[in-house]
Amino acid sequence: MDKKLSKEELLDLIDSLNPKIKKSLKNTNYQDRNDLEQEIKLKIIESYEKIAAIEAPNFEEFLAEFLTKQR
């Protein structure tokens, strides 16, 4: 990933997922919905941060490493 999302962009992403989150929460107890909604949003943020921290090689780097291992 070349560029990390800003806090505003990450919040926009979560807002765009909000209808799906709300729809999924209809299958849970009413008393648990707010807590579960917060947990889901927290997991989205944690997952994004974990993925954003991964340093993946670009295609040329991958190919060079692959060809080096083939010899």
PDB file of N, CA, C, O and CB in Angstrom:
ATOM      1  N   MET A   1       0.856  -1.164   0.000  1.00  0.00           N
ATOM      2  CA  MET A   1       0.000   0.000   0.000  1.00  0.00           C
ATOM      3  C   MET A   1       0.904   1.229   0.000  1.00  0.00           C
ATOM      4  O   MET A   1       1.726   1.397   0.901  1.00  0.00           O
ATOM      5  CB  MET A   1      -0.975  -0.003   1.226  1.00  0.00           C
ATOM      6  N   ASP A   2       0.757   2.065  -0.982  1.00  0.00           N
ATOM      7  CA  ASP A   2       1.640   3.208  -1.123  1.00  0.00           C
ATOM      8  C   ASP A   2       1.331   4.321  -0.135  1.00  0.00           C
ATOM      9  O   ASP A   2       2.247   4.982   0.353  1.00  0.00           O
ATOM     10  CB  ASP A   2       1.560   3.739  -2.517  1.00  0.00           C
ATOM     11  N   LYS A   3       0.079   4.535   0.162  1.00  0.00           N
ATOM     12  CA  LYS A   3      -0.305   5.688   0.972  1.00  0.00           C
ATOM     13  C   LYS A   3      -1.290   5.238   2.029  1.00  0.00           C
ATOM     14  O   LYS A   3      -2.243   4.509   1.753  1.00  0.00           O
ATOM     15  CB  LYS A   3      -0.912   6.814   0.098  1.00  0.00           C
ATOM     16  N   LYS A   4      -1.038   5.692   3.248  1.00  0.00           N
ATOM     17  CA  LYS A   4      -1.978   5.393   4.317  1.00  0.00           C
ATOM     18  C   LYS A   4      -3.134   6.388   4.264  1.00  0.00           C
ATOM     19  O   LYS A   4      -2.972   7.532   3.840  1.00  0.00           O
ATOM     20  CB  LYS A   4      -1.277   5.433   5.698  1.00  0.00           C
ATOM     21  N   LEU A   5      -4.286   5.932   4.698  1.00  0.00           N
ATOM     22  CA  LEU A   5      -5.447   6.810   4.762  1.00  0.00           C
ATOM     23  C   LEU A   5      -5.298   7.765   5.938  1.00  0.00           C
ATOM     24  O   LEU A   5      -4.758   7.398   6.982  1.00  0.00           O
ATOM     25  CB  LEU A   5      -6.753   5.990   4.885  1.00  0.00           C
ATOM     26  N   SER A   6      -5.774   8.975   5.766  1.00  0.00           N
ATOM     27  CA  SER A   6      -5.802   9.919   6.880  1.00  0.00           C
ATOM     28  C   SER A   6      -6.925   9.504   7.832  1.00  0.00           C
ATOM     29  O   SER A   6      -7.743   8.646   7.502  1.00  0.00           O
ATOM     30  CB  SER A   6      -6.003  11.394   6.373  1.00  0.00           C
ATOM     31  N   LYS A   7      -6.956  10.111   8.993  1.00  0.00           N
ATOM     32  CA  LYS A   7      -8.019   9.800   9.952  1.00  0.00           C
ATOM     33  C   LYS A   7      -9.389  10.098   9.361  1.00  0.00           C
ATOM     34  O   LYS A   7     -10.344   9.349   9.567  1.00  0.00           O
ATOM     35  CB  LYS A   7      -7.824  10.593  11.250  1.00  0.00           C
ATOM     36  N   GLU A   8      -9.474  11.204   8.624  1.00  0.00           N
ATOM     37  CA  GLU A   8     -10.757  11.575   8.020  1.00  0.00           C
ATOM     38  C   GLU A   8     -11.181  10.548   6.972  1.00  0.00           C
ATOM     39  O   GLU A   8     -12.354  10.183   6.890  1.00  0.00           O
ATOM     40  CB  GLU A   8     -10.669  12.976   7.385  1.00  0.00           C
ATOM     41  N   GLU A   9     -10.223  10.088   6.173  1.00  0.00           N
ATOM     42  CA  GLU A   9     -10.544   9.090   5.147  1.00  0.00           C
ATOM     43  C   GLU A   9     -10.948   7.763   5.782  1.00  0.00           C
ATOM     44  O   GLU A   9     -11.850   7.085   5.291  1.00  0.00           O
ATOM     45  CB  GLU A   9      -9.346   8.879   4.207  1.00  0.00           C
ATOM     46  N   LEU A  10     -10.284   7.396   6.870  1.00  0.00           N
ATOM     47  CA  LEU A  10     -10.639   6.167   7.571  1.00  0.00           C
ATOM     48  C   LEU A  10     -12.037   6.279   8.175  1.00  0.00           C
ATOM     49  O   LEU A  10     -12.811   5.322   8.135  1.00  0.00           O
ATOM     50  CB  LEU A  10      -9.606   5.854   8.666  1.00  0.00           C
ATOM     51  N   LEU A  11     -12.359   7.439   8.733  1.00  0.00           N
ATOM     52  CA  LEU A  11     -13.707   7.650   9.268  1.00  0.00           C
ATOM     53  C   LEU A  11     -14.751   7.645   8.154  1.00  0.00           C
ATOM     54  O   LEU A  11     -15.862   7.152   8.351  1.00  0.00           O
ATOM     55  CB  LEU A  11     -13.772   8.973  10.041  1.00  0.00           C
ATOM     56  N   ASP A  12     -14.405   8.189   6.988  1.00  0.00           N
ATOM     57  CA  ASP A  12     -15.314   8.139   5.833  1.00  0.00           C
ATOM     58  C   ASP A  12     -15.555   6.697   5.402  1.00  0.00           C
ATOM     59  O   ASP A  12     -16.673   6.326   5.044  1.00  0.00           O
ATOM     60  CB  ASP A  12     -14.742   8.957   4.653  1.00  0.00           C
ATOM     61  N   LEU A  13     -14.498   5.889   5.438  1.00  0.00           N
ATOM     62  CA  LEU A  13     -14.632   4.471   5.095  1.00  0.00           C
ATOM     63  C   LEU A  13     -15.587   3.781   6.059  1.00  0.00           C
ATOM     64  O   LEU A  13     -16.474   3.036   5.641  1.00  0.00           O
ATOM     65  CB  LEU A  13     -13.256   3.773   5.114  1.00  0.00           C
ATOM     66  N   ILE A  14     -15.403   4.030   7.340  1.00  0.00           N
ATOM     67  CA  ILE A  14     -16.283   3.423   8.341  1.00  0.00           C
ATOM     68  C   ILE A  14     -17.715   3.917   8.157  1.00  0.00           C
ATOM     69  O   ILE A  14     -18.659   3.136   8.280  1.00  0.00           O
ATOM     70  CB  ILE A  14     -15.787   3.741   9.768  1.00  0.00           C
ATOM     71  N   ASP A  15     -17.883   5.202   7.866  1.00  0.00           N
ATOM     72  CA  ASP A  15     -19.228   5.737   7.618  1.00  0.00           C
ATOM     73  C   ASP A  15     -19.879   5.074   6.405  1.00  0.00           C
ATOM     74  O   ASP A  15     -21.087   4.835   6.396  1.00  0.00           O
ATOM     75  CB  ASP A  15     -19.167   7.256   7.409  1.00  0.00           C
ATOM     76  N   SER A  16     -19.078   4.779   5.390  1.00  0.00           N
ATOM     77  CA  SER A  16     -19.645   4.126   4.205  1.00  0.00           C
ATOM     78  C   SER A  16     -20.063   2.685   4.506  1.00  0.00           C
ATOM     79  O   SER A  16     -20.945   2.143   3.840  1.00  0.00           O
ATOM     80  CB  SER A  16     -18.632   4.147   3.052  1.00  0.00           C
ATOM     81  N   LEU A  17     -19.435   2.067   5.502  1.00  0.00           N
ATOM     82  CA  LEU A  17     -19.796   0.704   5.897  1.00  0.00           C
ATOM     83  C   LEU A  17     -20.911   0.681   6.942  1.00  0.00           C
ATOM     84  O   LEU A  17     -21.435  -0.385   7.267  1.00  0.00           O
ATOM     85  CB  LEU A  17     -18.574  -0.020   6.437  1.00  0.00           C
ATOM     86  N   ASN A  18     -21.267   1.828   7.458  1.00  0.00           N
ATOM     87  CA  ASN A  18     -22.250   1.916   8.535  1.00  0.00           C
ATOM     88  C   ASN A  18     -23.598   1.270   8.197  1.00  0.00           C
ATOM     89  O   ASN A  18     -24.141   0.573   9.054  1.00  0.00           O
ATOM     90  CB  ASN A  18     -22.469   3.354   8.891  1.00  0.00           C
ATOM     91  N   PRO A  19     -24.166   1.456   7.007  1.00  0.00           N
ATOM     92  CA  PRO A  19     -25.444   0.778   6.712  1.00  0.00           C
ATOM     93  C   PRO A  19     -25.344  -0.750   6.799  1.00  0.00           C
ATOM     94  O   PRO A  19     -26.265  -1.404   7.289  1.00  0.00           O
ATOM     95  CB  PRO A  19     -25.926   1.172   5.321  1.00  0.00           C
ATOM     96  N   LYS A  20     -24.248  -1.311   6.331  1.00  0.00           N
ATOM     97  CA  LYS A  20     -24.060  -2.762   6.405  1.00  0.00           C
ATOM     98  C   LYS A  20     -23.900  -3.214   7.854  1.00  0.00           C
ATOM     99  O   LYS A  20     -24.433  -4.250   8.253  1.00  0.00           O
ATOM    100  CB  LYS A  20     -22.833  -3.190   5.577  1.00  0.00           C
ATOM    101  N   ILE A  21     -23.167  -2.436   8.629  1.00  0.00           N
ATOM    102  CA  ILE A  21     -22.988  -2.762  10.048  1.00  0.00           C
ATOM    103  C   ILE A  21     -24.337  -2.744  10.755  1.00  0.00           C
ATOM    104  O   ILE A  21     -24.670  -3.672  11.493  1.00  0.00           O
ATOM    105  CB  ILE A  21     -22.008  -1.767  10.725  1.00  0.00           C
ATOM    106  N   LYS A  22     -25.110  -1.688  10.528  1.00  0.00           N
ATOM    107  CA  LYS A  22     -26.434  -1.563  11.170  1.00  0.00           C
ATOM    108  C   LYS A  22     -27.357  -2.715  10.760  1.00  0.00           C
ATOM    109  O   LYS A  22     -28.078  -3.270  11.591  1.00  0.00           O
ATOM    110  CB  LYS A  22     -27.087  -0.209  10.800  1.00  0.00           C
ATOM    111  N   LYS A  23     -27.327  -3.065   9.479  1.00  0.00           N
ATOM    112  CA  LYS A  23     -28.172  -4.157   8.997  1.00  0.00           C
ATOM    113  C   LYS A  23     -27.783  -5.473   9.659  1.00  0.00           C
ATOM    114  O   LYS A  23     -28.647  -6.258  10.046  1.00  0.00           O
ATOM    115  CB  LYS A  23     -28.072  -4.283   7.470  1.00  0.00           C
ATOM    116  N   SER A  24     -26.489  -5.709   9.786  1.00  0.00           N
ATOM    117  CA  SER A  24     -26.020  -6.940  10.421  1.00  0.00           C
ATOM    118  C   SER A  24     -26.373  -6.981  11.904  1.00  0.00           C
ATOM    119  O   SER A  24     -26.616  -8.055  12.455  1.00  0.00           O
ATOM    120  CB  SER A  24     -24.514  -7.080  10.245  1.00  0.00           C
ATOM    121  N   LEU A  25     -26.403  -5.835  12.542  1.00  0.00           N
ATOM    122  CA  LEU A  25     -26.704  -5.788  13.970  1.00  0.00           C
ATOM    123  C   LEU A  25     -28.174  -6.059  14.270  1.00  0.00           C
ATOM    124  O   LEU A  25     -28.528  -6.312  15.422  1.00  0.00           O
ATOM    125  CB  LEU A  25     -26.314  -4.444  14.531  1.00  0.00           C
ATOM    126  N   LYS A  26     -29.030  -6.012  13.262  1.00  0.00           N
ATOM    127  CA  LYS A  26     -30.444  -6.317  13.487  1.00  0.00           C
ATOM    128  C   LYS A  26     -30.641  -7.772  13.897  1.00  0.00           C
ATOM    129  O   LYS A  26     -31.686  -8.134  14.437  1.00  0.00           O
ATOM    130  CB  LYS A  26     -31.259  -6.017  12.229  1.00  0.00           C
ATOM    131  N   ASN A  27     -29.632  -8.605  13.641  1.00  0.00           N
ATOM    132  CA  ASN A  27     -29.706 -10.015  14.008  1.00  0.00           C
ATOM    133  C   ASN A  27     -29.263 -10.266  15.447  1.00  0.00           C
ATOM    134  O   ASN A  27     -29.199 -11.418  15.875  1.00  0.00           O
ATOM    135  CB  ASN A  27     -28.858 -10.838  13.063  1.00  0.00           C
ATOM    136  N   THR A  28     -28.960  -9.218  16.197  1.00  0.00           N
ATOM    137  CA  THR A  28     -28.474  -9.368  17.574  1.00  0.00           C
ATOM    138  C   THR A  28     -29.480  -8.782  18.557  1.00  0.00           C
ATOM    139  O   THR A  28     -30.437  -8.112  18.167  1.00  0.00           O
ATOM    140  CB  THR A  28     -27.098  -8.686  17.747  1.00  0.00           C
ATOM    141  N   ASN A  29     -29.247  -9.045  19.826  1.00  0.00           N
ATOM    142  CA  ASN A  29     -30.102  -8.480  20.877  1.00  0.00           C
ATOM    143  C   ASN A  29     -29.980  -6.965  20.879  1.00  0.00           C
ATOM    144  O   ASN A  29     -28.905  -6.412  20.649  1.00  0.00           O
ATOM    145  CB  ASN A  29     -29.725  -9.053  22.267  1.00  0.00           C
ATOM    146  N   TYR A  30     -31.089  -6.312  21.140  1.00  0.00           N
ATOM    147  CA  TYR A  30     -31.116  -4.846  21.136  1.00  0.00           C
ATOM    148  C   TYR A  30     -30.120  -4.268  22.142  1.00  0.00           C
ATOM    149  O   TYR A  30     -29.464  -3.264  21.863  1.00  0.00           O
ATOM    150  CB  TYR A  30     -32.530  -4.340  21.450  1.00  0.00           C
ATOM    151  N   GLN A  31     -30.010  -4.901  23.309  1.00  0.00           N
ATOM    152  CA  GLN A  31     -29.133  -4.392  24.365  1.00  0.00           C
ATOM    153  C   GLN A  31     -27.657  -4.449  23.969  1.00  0.00           C
ATOM    154  O   GLN A  31     -26.852  -3.676  24.488  1.00  0.00           O
ATOM    155  CB  GLN A  31     -29.352  -5.184  25.647  1.00  0.00           C
ATOM    156  N   ASP A  32     -27.295  -5.340  23.072  1.00  0.00           N
ATOM    157  CA  ASP A  32     -25.890  -5.537  22.704  1.00  0.00           C
ATOM    158  C   ASP A  32     -25.465  -4.733  21.478  1.00  0.00           C
ATOM    159  O   ASP A  32     -24.275  -4.687  21.163  1.00  0.00           O
ATOM    160  CB  ASP A  32     -25.636  -6.997  22.450  1.00  0.00           C
ATOM    161  N   ARG A  33     -26.380  -4.115  20.798  1.00  0.00           N
ATOM    162  CA  ARG A  33     -26.076  -3.499  19.500  1.00  0.00           C
ATOM    163  C   ARG A  33     -25.034  -2.395  19.562  1.00  0.00           C
ATOM    164  O   ARG A  33     -24.115  -2.376  18.744  1.00  0.00           O
ATOM    165  CB  ARG A  33     -27.325  -2.946  18.908  1.00  0.00           C
ATOM    166  N   ASN A  34     -25.153  -1.476  20.510  1.00  0.00           N
ATOM    167  CA  ASN A  34     -24.185  -0.377  20.577  1.00  0.00           C
ATOM    168  C   ASN A  34     -22.775  -0.887  20.852  1.00  0.00           C
ATOM    169  O   ASN A  34     -21.810  -0.445  20.228  1.00  0.00           O
ATOM    170  CB  ASN A  34     -24.594   0.624  21.658  1.00  0.00           C
ATOM    171  N   ASP A  35     -22.668  -1.827  21.796  1.00  0.00           N
ATOM    172  CA  ASP A  35     -21.349  -2.389  22.106  1.00  0.00           C
ATOM    173  C   ASP A  35     -20.767  -3.116  20.902  1.00  0.00           C
ATOM    174  O   ASP A  35     -19.588  -2.959  20.583  1.00  0.00           O
ATOM    175  CB  ASP A  35     -21.441  -3.346  23.302  1.00  0.00           C
ATOM    176  N   LEU A  36     -21.593  -3.908  20.237  1.00  0.00           N
ATOM    177  CA  LEU A  36     -21.119  -4.649  19.069  1.00  0.00           C
ATOM    178  C   LEU A  36     -20.740  -3.711  17.923  1.00  0.00           C
ATOM    179  O   LEU A  36     -19.765  -3.956  17.213  1.00  0.00           O
ATOM    180  CB  LEU A  36     -22.187  -5.635  18.602  1.00  0.00           C
ATOM    181  N   GLU A  37     -21.502  -2.653  17.748  1.00  0.00           N
ATOM    182  CA  GLU A  37     -21.182  -1.684  16.695  1.00  0.00           C
ATOM    183  C   GLU A  37     -19.808  -1.059  16.944  1.00  0.00           C
ATOM    184  O   GLU A  37     -19.007  -0.920  16.020  1.00  0.00           O
ATOM    185  CB  GLU A  37     -22.268  -0.583  16.622  1.00  0.00           C
ATOM    186  N   GLN A  38     -19.544  -0.688  18.187  1.00  0.00           N
ATOM    187  CA  GLN A  38     -18.237  -0.123  18.525  1.00  0.00           C
ATOM    188  C   GLN A  38     -17.123  -1.140  18.304  1.00  0.00           C
ATOM    189  O   GLN A  38     -16.057  -0.792  17.797  1.00  0.00           O
ATOM    190  CB  GLN A  38     -18.224   0.360  19.977  1.00  0.00           C
ATOM    191  N   GLU A  39     -17.362  -2.391  18.680  1.00  0.00           N
ATOM    192  CA  GLU A  39     -16.354  -3.440  18.501  1.00  0.00           C
ATOM    193  C   GLU A  39     -16.059  -3.685  17.021  1.00  0.00           C
ATOM    194  O   GLU A  39     -14.903  -3.861  16.636  1.00  0.00           O
ATOM    195  CB  GLU A  39     -16.821  -4.741  19.164  1.00  0.00           C
ATOM    196  N   ILE A  40     -17.101  -3.696  16.201  1.00  0.00           N
ATOM    197  CA  ILE A  40     -16.910  -3.898  14.761  1.00  0.00           C
ATOM    198  C   ILE A  40     -16.081  -2.766  14.172  1.00  0.00           C
ATOM    199  O   ILE A  40     -15.155  -3.010  13.399  1.00  0.00           O
ATOM    200  CB  ILE A  40     -18.269  -3.994  14.038  1.00  0.00           C
ATOM    201  N   LYS A  41     -16.403  -1.543  14.529  1.00  0.00           N
ATOM    202  CA  LYS A  41     -15.655  -0.391  14.010  1.00  0.00           C
ATOM    203  C   LYS A  41     -14.213  -0.413  14.494  1.00  0.00           C
ATOM    204  O   LYS A  41     -13.301  -0.071  13.741  1.00  0.00           O
ATOM    205  CB  LYS A  41     -16.329   0.922  14.432  1.00  0.00           C
ATOM    206  N   LEU A  42     -13.999  -0.810  15.737  1.00  0.00           N
ATOM    207  CA  LEU A  42     -12.641  -0.925  16.264  1.00  0.00           C
ATOM    208  C   LEU A  42     -11.858  -1.992  15.507  1.00  0.00           C
ATOM    209  O   LEU A  42     -10.688  -1.788  15.186  1.00  0.00           O
ATOM    210  CB  LEU A  42     -12.671  -1.252  17.765  1.00  0.00           C
ATOM    211  N   LYS A  43     -12.487  -3.121  15.221  1.00  0.00           N
ATOM    212  CA  LYS A  43     -11.824  -4.196  14.470  1.00  0.00           C
ATOM    213  C   LYS A  43     -11.487  -3.754  13.049  1.00  0.00           C
ATOM    214  O   LYS A  43     -10.450  -4.144  12.511  1.00  0.00           O
ATOM    215  CB  LYS A  43     -12.713  -5.447  14.430  1.00  0.00           C
ATOM    216  N   ILE A  44     -12.344  -2.950  12.440  1.00  0.00           N
ATOM    217  CA  ILE A  44     -12.055  -2.424  11.101  1.00  0.00           C
ATOM    218  C   ILE A  44     -10.801  -1.567  11.148  1.00  0.00           C
ATOM    219  O   ILE A  44      -9.922  -1.699  10.296  1.00  0.00           O
ATOM    220  CB  ILE A  44     -13.254  -1.602  10.555  1.00  0.00           C
ATOM    221  N   ILE A  45     -10.716  -0.692  12.140  1.00  0.00           N
ATOM    222  CA  ILE A  45      -9.548   0.182  12.272  1.00  0.00           C
ATOM    223  C   ILE A  45      -8.295  -0.637  12.547  1.00  0.00           C
ATOM    224  O   ILE A  45      -7.254  -0.399  11.934  1.00  0.00           O
ATOM    225  CB  ILE A  45      -9.766   1.213  13.394  1.00  0.00           C
ATOM    226  N   GLU A  46      -8.382  -1.602  13.464  1.00  0.00           N
ATOM    227  CA  GLU A  46      -7.220  -2.440  13.781  1.00  0.00           C
ATOM    228  C   GLU A  46      -6.763  -3.230  12.558  1.00  0.00           C
ATOM    229  O   GLU A  46      -5.563  -3.349  12.307  1.00  0.00           O
ATOM    230  CB  GLU A  46      -7.551  -3.401  14.933  1.00  0.00           C
ATOM    231  N   SER A  47      -7.705  -3.765  11.806  1.00  0.00           N
ATOM    232  CA  SER A  47      -7.354  -4.532  10.609  1.00  0.00           C
ATOM    233  C   SER A  47      -6.694  -3.649   9.567  1.00  0.00           C
ATOM    234  O   SER A  47      -5.721  -4.052   8.930  1.00  0.00           O
ATOM    235  CB  SER A  47      -8.594  -5.198  10.018  1.00  0.00           C
ATOM    236  N   TYR A  48      -7.222  -2.444   9.393  1.00  0.00           N
ATOM    237  CA  TYR A  48      -6.618  -1.525   8.434  1.00  0.00           C
ATOM    238  C   TYR A  48      -5.186  -1.199   8.832  1.00  0.00           C
ATOM    239  O   TYR A  48      -4.287  -1.222   7.993  1.00  0.00           O
ATOM    240  CB  TYR A  48      -7.444  -0.238   8.325  1.00  0.00           C
ATOM    241  N   GLU A  49      -4.968  -0.894  10.116  1.00  0.00           N
ATOM    242  CA  GLU A  49      -3.621  -0.551  10.580  1.00  0.00           C
ATOM    243  C   GLU A  49      -2.658  -1.715  10.388  1.00  0.00           C
ATOM    244  O   GLU A  49      -1.494  -1.510  10.045  1.00  0.00           O
ATOM    245  CB  GLU A  49      -3.652  -0.137  12.052  1.00  0.00           C
ATOM    246  N   LYS A  50      -3.140  -2.934  10.608  1.00  0.00           N
ATOM    247  CA  LYS A  50      -2.294  -4.112  10.425  1.00  0.00           C
ATOM    248  C   LYS A  50      -1.928  -4.282   8.947  1.00  0.00           C
ATOM    249  O   LYS A  50      -0.774  -4.557   8.620  1.00  0.00           O
ATOM    250  CB  LYS A  50      -3.009  -5.380  10.953  1.00  0.00           C
ATOM    251  N   ILE A  51      -2.897  -4.120   8.070  1.00  0.00           N
ATOM    252  CA  ILE A  51      -2.652  -4.264   6.631  1.00  0.00           C
ATOM    253  C   ILE A  51      -1.770  -3.137   6.116  1.00  0.00           C
ATOM    254  O   ILE A  51      -0.892  -3.371   5.285  1.00  0.00           O
ATOM    255  CB  ILE A  51      -3.978  -4.289   5.858  1.00  0.00           C
ATOM    256  N   ALA A  52      -1.990  -1.917   6.598  1.00  0.00           N
ATOM    257  CA  ALA A  52      -1.213  -0.763   6.136  1.00  0.00           C
ATOM    258  C   ALA A  52       0.255  -0.877   6.531  1.00  0.00           C
ATOM    259  O   ALA A  52       1.120  -0.298   5.874  1.00  0.00           O
ATOM    260  CB  ALA A  52      -1.802   0.529   6.699  1.00  0.00           C
ATOM    261  N   ALA A  53       0.543  -1.619   7.601  1.00  0.00           N
ATOM    262  CA  ALA A  53       1.919  -1.755   8.078  1.00  0.00           C
ATOM    263  C   ALA A  53       2.716  -2.789   7.285  1.00  0.00           C
ATOM    264  O   ALA A  53       3.940  -2.846   7.406  1.00  0.00           O
ATOM    265  CB  ALA A  53       1.919  -2.130   9.544  1.00  0.00           C
ATOM    266  N   ILE A  54       2.049  -3.596   6.487  1.00  0.00           N
ATOM    267  CA  ILE A  54       2.733  -4.640   5.719  1.00  0.00           C
ATOM    268  C   ILE A  54       3.497  -4.010   4.564  1.00  0.00           C
ATOM    269  O   ILE A  54       2.949  -3.223   3.792  1.00  0.00           O
ATOM    270  CB  ILE A  54       1.724  -5.692   5.191  1.00  0.00           C
ATOM    271  N   GLU A  55       4.756  -4.364   4.463  1.00  0.00           N
ATOM    272  CA  GLU A  55       5.605  -3.872   3.374  1.00  0.00           C
ATOM    273  C   GLU A  55       5.691  -4.975   2.312  1.00  0.00           C
ATOM    274  O   GLU A  55       6.480  -5.910   2.452  1.00  0.00           O
ATOM    275  CB  GLU A  55       7.046  -3.467   3.900  1.00  0.00           C
ATOM    276  N   ALA A  56       4.913  -4.872   1.292  1.00  0.00           N
ATOM    277  CA  ALA A  56       4.924  -5.859   0.218  1.00  0.00           C
ATOM    278  C   ALA A  56       5.849  -5.385  -0.899  1.00  0.00           C
ATOM    279  O   ALA A  56       5.887  -4.194  -1.208  1.00  0.00           O
ATOM    280  CB  ALA A  56       3.492  -6.105  -0.324  1.00  0.00           C
ATOM    281  N   PRO A  57       6.599  -6.313  -1.509  1.00  0.00           N
ATOM    282  CA  PRO A  57       7.465  -5.904  -2.620  1.00  0.00           C
ATOM    283  C   PRO A  57       6.632  -5.573  -3.854  1.00  0.00           C
ATOM    284  O   PRO A  57       5.539  -6.106  -4.046  1.00  0.00           O
ATOM    285  CB  PRO A  57       8.487  -7.014  -2.950  1.00  0.00           C
ATOM    286  N   ASN A  58       7.173  -4.681  -4.689  1.00  0.00           N
ATOM    287  CA  ASN A  58       6.486  -4.429  -5.951  1.00  0.00           C
ATOM    288  C   ASN A  58       6.790  -5.589  -6.901  1.00  0.00           C
ATOM    289  O   ASN A  58       7.538  -6.498  -6.541  1.00  0.00           O
ATOM    290  CB  ASN A  58       6.926  -3.055  -6.574  1.00  0.00           C
ATOM    291  N   PHE A  59       6.230  -5.571  -8.087  1.00  0.00           N
ATOM    292  CA  PHE A  59       6.358  -6.703  -8.994  1.00  0.00           C
ATOM    293  C   PHE A  59       7.807  -6.973  -9.373  1.00  0.00           C
ATOM    294  O   PHE A  59       8.231  -8.128  -9.408  1.00  0.00           O
ATOM    295  CB  PHE A  59       5.539  -6.463 -10.240  1.00  0.00           C
ATOM    296  N   GLU A  60       8.572  -5.922  -9.657  1.00  0.00           N
ATOM    297  CA  GLU A  60       9.969  -6.112 -10.060  1.00  0.00           C
ATOM    298  C   GLU A  60      10.788  -6.738  -8.938  1.00  0.00           C
ATOM    299  O   GLU A  60      11.602  -7.627  -9.185  1.00  0.00           O
ATOM    300  CB  GLU A  60      10.590  -4.777 -10.477  1.00  0.00           C
ATOM    301  N   GLU A  61      10.577  -6.277  -7.705  1.00  0.00           N
ATOM    302  CA  GLU A  61      11.293  -6.845  -6.564  1.00  0.00           C
ATOM    303  C   GLU A  61      10.904  -8.304  -6.357  1.00  0.00           C
ATOM    304  O   GLU A  61      11.759  -9.151  -6.098  1.00  0.00           O
ATOM    305  CB  GLU A  61      11.009  -6.033  -5.290  1.00  0.00           C
ATOM    306  N   PHE A  62       9.624  -8.590  -6.470  1.00  0.00           N
ATOM    307  CA  PHE A  62       9.154  -9.963  -6.314  1.00  0.00           C
ATOM    308  C   PHE A  62       9.754 -10.867  -7.376  1.00  0.00           C
ATOM    309  O   PHE A  62      10.224 -11.962  -7.068  1.00  0.00           O
ATOM    310  CB  PHE A  62       7.629 -10.017  -6.379  1.00  0.00           C
ATOM    311  N   LEU A  63       9.743 -10.419  -8.625  1.00  0.00           N
ATOM    312  CA  LEU A  63      10.267 -11.215  -9.724  1.00  0.00           C
ATOM    313  C   LEU A  63      11.760 -11.464  -9.556  1.00  0.00           C
ATOM    314  O   LEU A  63      12.229 -12.581  -9.774  1.00  0.00           O
ATOM    315  CB  LEU A  63       9.995 -10.524 -11.056  1.00  0.00           C
ATOM    316  N   ALA A  64      12.508 -10.437  -9.173  1.00  0.00           N
ATOM    317  CA  ALA A  64      13.949 -10.600  -8.967  1.00  0.00           C
ATOM    318  C   ALA A  64      14.225 -11.611  -7.864  1.00  0.00           C
ATOM    319  O   ALA A  64      15.108 -12.457  -8.010  1.00  0.00           O
ATOM    320  CB  ALA A  64      14.601  -9.251  -8.623  1.00  0.00           C
ATOM    321  N   GLU A  65      13.491 -11.538  -6.775  1.00  0.00           N
ATOM    322  CA  GLU A  65      13.679 -12.491  -5.677  1.00  0.00           C
ATOM    323  C   GLU A  65      13.285 -13.897  -6.111  1.00  0.00           C
ATOM    324  O   GLU A  65      13.969 -14.863  -5.772  1.00  0.00           O
ATOM    325  CB  GLU A  65      12.856 -12.068  -4.446  1.00  0.00           C
ATOM    326  N   PHE A  66      12.202 -14.019  -6.850  1.00  0.00           N
ATOM    327  CA  PHE A  66      11.744 -15.322  -7.330  1.00  0.00           C
ATOM    328  C   PHE A  66      12.780 -15.953  -8.250  1.00  0.00           C
ATOM    329  O   PHE A  66      13.102 -17.133  -8.111  1.00  0.00           O
ATOM    330  CB  PHE A  66      10.403 -15.185  -8.060  1.00  0.00           C
ATOM    331  N   LEU A  67      13.301 -15.168  -9.190  1.00  0.00           N
ATOM    332  CA  LEU A  67      14.286 -15.698 -10.130  1.00  0.00           C
ATOM    333  C   LEU A  67      15.591 -16.057  -9.430  1.00  0.00           C
ATOM    334  O   LEU A  67      16.257 -17.014  -9.824  1.00  0.00           O
ATOM    335  CB  LEU A  67      14.553 -14.687 -11.239  1.00  0.00           C
ATOM    336  N   THR A  68      15.962 -15.313  -8.412  1.00  0.00           N
ATOM    337  CA  THR A  68      17.170 -15.620  -7.647  1.00  0.00           C
ATOM    338  C   THR A  68      17.019 -16.951  -6.925  1.00  0.00           C
ATOM    339  O   THR A  68      17.973 -17.725  -6.849  1.00  0.00           O
ATOM    340  CB  THR A  68      17.473 -14.497  -6.637  1.00  0.00           C
ATOM    341  N   LYS A  69      15.860 -17.221  -6.407  1.00  0.00           N
ATOM    342  CA  LYS A  69      15.615 -18.485  -5.697  1.00  0.00           C
ATOM    343  C   LYS A  69      15.557 -19.672  -6.649  1.00  0.00           C
ATOM    344  O   LYS A  69      15.801 -20.803  -6.228  1.00  0.00           O
ATOM    345  CB  LYS A  69      14.315 -18.402  -4.906  1.00  0.00           C
ATOM    346  N   GLN A  70      15.243 -19.446  -7.915  1.00  0.00           N
ATOM    347  CA  GLN A  70      15.132 -20.521  -8.897  1.00  0.00           C
ATOM    348  C   GLN A  70      16.497 -21.058  -9.314  1.00  0.00           C
ATOM    349  O   GLN A  70      16.597 -22.188  -9.794  1.00  0.00           O
ATOM    350  CB  GLN A  70      14.378 -20.034 -10.119  1.00  0.00           C
ATOM    351  N   ARG A  71      17.536 -20.268  -9.137  1.00  0.00           N
ATOM    352  CA  ARG A  71      18.876 -20.684  -9.580  1.00  0.00           C
ATOM    353  C   ARG A  71      19.526 -21.609  -8.637  1.00  0.00           C
ATOM    354  O   ARG A  71      20.653 -22.043  -8.875  1.00  0.00           O
ATOM    355  CB  ARG A  71      19.753 -19.516  -9.775  1.00  0.00           C
TER     356      ARG A  71
END
